[in-house]
C-alpha cells in the first residue's frame, strides 16, 4: 500500500515516491541545545518519529539525519540578537561547551523516555564548520553572496524563486531594499541573511573559527544545508520540522542549497503544527514552559504524553491542558491493562488468518499511510481490544502490529508476578472457556470454570478480559 504525505511545498497530499528504492533519506531539524526541550518541541520530534516508523513499517530502509545546533542560532529567527548558547552560558556561569553538552544529553534522555528512535546520524554543528565554509565558498564563487561590515550575506535577489516554500511575494521583497526596518544596516535587502559572522558584529565569541572572511562563526541556516548534503547528498527525499521553521529557516535553507547546486534539493517538506497552551503557542521565550521532567514529577508516565500526541493529527494544532493529559493517561492505562490481561492469558504472536483480523490490519495501514492519521489508527486499536469475536492471540498480534507505529512499548509490558500463571493446562482451559463464551455456549464455559476450580484456579472476568489466579 502506498503512503500519502502532505507536502508543504505543493500544499497537497502526494504519494510518496523515494529517490532510491534501497533507502529513504530523511533530515530533521534538531534541537538548539541551550535549554531543555519543552513539550511543544517534543511534539515535533514525536511526529517525526511516527513518520520514520511509518516508513519502516512500509518496508523502507531509512537514513535519518538530525543536527544538533550548538552554535550560531541567535535569539531571533533571523540574524538579530544574542547567540542563545552564549546567553545561557553567561546566566549559569558555565562554558558554552558545557551548556551544549548538558542540554544535548538532556534532549536524548527525553527522547529515550518517549521511545523516539535515535537518528542514524546525529551531527553537531561545531563538528562540521569546514563543510559550512566549503558551501559558503561555493555560493560565493557562483555570485550569490556579498561581504559587508565583515559578514558574508546571501543575496535573495540572486535567485528567481526565493520564498517559494512560504509562498512569499518576491516582487514586494525586491522593492523593500532600504526602506524595510532591519537591525542590520549591512544588508542590501532586509531579507538577505548571514552565512558567516565575524567579530566585527559580535565581538569575541567563545566559539569562533578561522575562515577566508575572517575569524568568526556560521549563520544558523547554513548549518542544516551543509550537514544534510554531507550525509544525504545534494538531493534527498524528506525534510521535516515545525511549521515555525517555514517562513525563515527552511526558506533560507532552500535558497542557499539550490543556489549552490542548481537543482531541486528536497522532494517532500513535512511540517508539524504547534502545541498550544492557555496563552497560545508554547515557547521558551515566554520564560515559563513545560518539560517532560515536570510531567514526570507530577506523576505522569512519558507514554501518557506520547498517547496524548497520538490523539491529535500532526498537522492540526493541539491544545494542552492537564485535564486533557489526564484523559490520555486514563486511556493509555486502560490500553496497558488490556494488553497485560492478554499476556496473562498466554497470548502470543501468530500469523493473521481470519478475515476479521486481516480487516483490522488493512484498515490500520490505510489510516496510518494516509498522512499519518493517528486518531483513526487509535480507534482501530480500541476496536481490536473491545472485539470479543477475535481470538486472544489475534488481538495480541494486532496490538503489537499497531504498536510498531505507536511506539508505546506494549510488547515490553510485563505481568505482575503475583498474577503470573504458568500452568499450560490451566491456560489452555481458559482459552477454551473464552471461545465457548464467544460462541454463547454457557454450559461449556461453566463446566470449564469448574475444571479450573478443581485445578486450584479462580477465573475472574474483568473489563479487559478473563484472568486466572491461584487459590490460596
Secondary structure as GFF3:
##gff-version 3
##sequence-region A 1 472
A	DSSP	beta_strand	4	7	.	.	.	ID=ss1
A	DSSP	beta_strand	12	15	.	.	.	ID=ss2
A	DSSP	beta_strand	24	28	.	.	.	ID=ss3
A	DSSP	alpha_helix	39	57	.	.	.	ID=ss4
A	DSSP	beta_strand	62	68	.	.	.	ID=ss5
A	DSSP	alpha_helix	84	92	.	.	.	ID=ss6
A	DSSP	alpha_helix	96	113	.	.	.	ID=ss7
A	DSSP	beta_strand	121	124	.	.	.	ID=ss8
A	DSSP	three_ten_helix	125	127	.	.	.	ID=ss9
A	DSSP	alpha_helix	129	141	.	.	.	ID=ss10
A	DSSP	beta_strand	145	148	.	.	.	ID=ss11
A	DSSP	beta_strand	151	154	.	.	.	ID=ss12
A	DSSP	three_ten_helix	156	158	.	.	.	ID=ss13
A	DSSP	alpha_helix	170	175	.	.	.	ID=ss14
A	DSSP	beta_strand	193	198	.	.	.	ID=ss15
A	DSSP	alpha_helix	199	202	.	.	.	ID=ss16
A	DSSP	beta_strand	216	218	.	.	.	ID=ss17
A	DSSP	alpha_helix	220	232	.	.	.	ID=ss18
A	DSSP	beta_strand	236	242	.	.	.	ID=ss19
A	DSSP	three_ten_helix	243	245	.	.	.	ID=ss20
A	DSSP	pi_helix	246	250	.	.	.	ID=ss21
A	DSSP	alpha_helix	251	261	.	.	.	ID=ss22
A	DSSP	beta_strand	266	272	.	.	.	ID=ss23
A	DSSP	beta_strand	275	277	.	.	.	ID=ss24
A	DSSP	beta_strand	280	281	.	.	.	ID=ss25
A	DSSP	three_ten_helix	284	286	.	.	.	ID=ss26
A	DSSP	alpha_helix	292	297	.	.	.	ID=ss27
A	DSSP	alpha_helix	302	310	.	.	.	ID=ss28
A	DSSP	beta_strand	318	319	.	.	.	ID=ss29
A	DSSP	alpha_helix	322	344	.	.	.	ID=ss30
A	DSSP	alpha_helix	355	368	.	.	.	ID=ss31
A	DSSP	alpha_helix	374	386	.	.	.	ID=ss32
A	DSSP	alpha_helix	392	406	.	.	.	ID=ss33
A	DSSP	three_ten_helix	410	412	.	.	.	ID=ss34
A	DSSP	three_ten_helix	417	419	.	.	.	ID=ss35
A	DSSP	alpha_helix	424	438	.	.	.	ID=ss36
A	DSSP	alpha_helix	442	455	.	.	.	ID=ss37
A	DSSP	beta_strand	457	462	.	.	.	ID=ss38
A	DSSP	beta_strand	465	470	.	.	.	ID=ss39
###
